[in-house]
Amino acid sequence: MTREDNRSRPATDRVGTICRALRRAIIEQALEPGAKLPEDALGERFGVSRTIARHALGQLAAEGLVELRRNRIAVVATPSWQEARDAFDIRIELERLVVRQLAGRLTKTQIAELHA
């Protein structure tokens, strides 16, 4: 998509696009805690103005994924020990749920392969 095409989309769509991309990168740890997120670089990467990039960063800050600091500096949030532990516990429970749901659907051959 060209910069001109992107600018013709509504601002809310552009903010949403940036939020989804950054959220995914943060959750998948492609962006590490403390990584700087300069408005100008985001604007250039996504073909939007700094204002649109700033709105996206504000939305991610409201979700706790980004910290907004002085002088318009945004960084990937660093979770507290308890937040990291909570996320780990949630992941364990989700994995258990997936295993329980799949367990009833596996064939005997698939079960044998898992034990091998």
N, C-alpha and C positions, 0 to 999 in steps of 0.2 A: 504494500500500500504506500503510495507516495505521500509526502508531507501535505500536499494540497488536498488529496482525498481524505486524509485524516482530519484536516482542519474543517472540512465540510460536515463532519459528523457532529452530533450534539455533544456539548461539553460533558454531560453525564456519562455518555458512552465512552468518551476518551478517558475520563477519570476511572471508570470501571475497568477498562482494558489495562490500564497501568496497575491498578490495585490487584487485579487477578494475577498478573504476571509477577509482581513483586511478592504477593502473598505466597504464591507457589514457590518462588525462589527462596524465600525465607523458611518456609516449612520444610522444603527439601534440603535445606542447609547449603544451597548454592551461594547464598549470601550469609556470611557468618555474623554472629552478634558483634556489634561495634562497627560494622562496615558502613562507611559513609555513603549517603545517597544524595549527591548534589542535584539540586533542582535543574540546573542548566544541562547537565549530562542526561538526566532522565527526559527532559524536554526534547533534546536532540535525538536520543535513542527512539523515542516513541512518536516523534514528529509533532510535538505539541508545544505550547507556550510554557514558560516557567510557572505561570499562574495555574494552569491545569495540573502540572506536576506537583505544585504546592498543595492543591486541593486533594490530590491522591495521597500524598504523604500525611496530610491531616486526617484523612479517613483511616489510614493504617495506624496512625498514632492513637486514634480513638479505640481501635481494636487491640491496642497494646503491642503491636508488632514493630512499631517504629517509635523512637524517642526524638522529639523535637527539642533542639538545644538553641542557645543564643546564636544570634547572627545567621538565622535561617539555615542552620546545619541540622540535617536529619541523619540518624544512624539506625541501623537495625538494633532493636531492643535486646538487651541482655537479660534473660529470664533469671529470676531469683532461684535459689536452690529448691525452694518449695514448688515453684511453678514448673521447674524442670522435672521434679519428682512426680508432680501431678500429671504432667504430659506423658511421662513414662508409664505410670499406672494406667492411664486411659488407653495407651497403645497396647499394653498387655491384655487388658479386658477385651479390646476390639479383636486382637488376634485370637483369643480364646473363643469368642463368638463365631469368628470365621471358621475355625477348626470344628466347632460343634455343628455348624450348618453344613459343612462339607463332609463331615464324618458319615452322615447317613446316606450320602450320595455316591460314595466311593465304591467301586467294584472290588471284588476279592483280589483281582490282579493288581489294581492300584494300591490296595492295602499291602500286598506282598512286596511291591516295589518300595514302599515307604519303609518297610522293615529291613530291606536288603542293605 
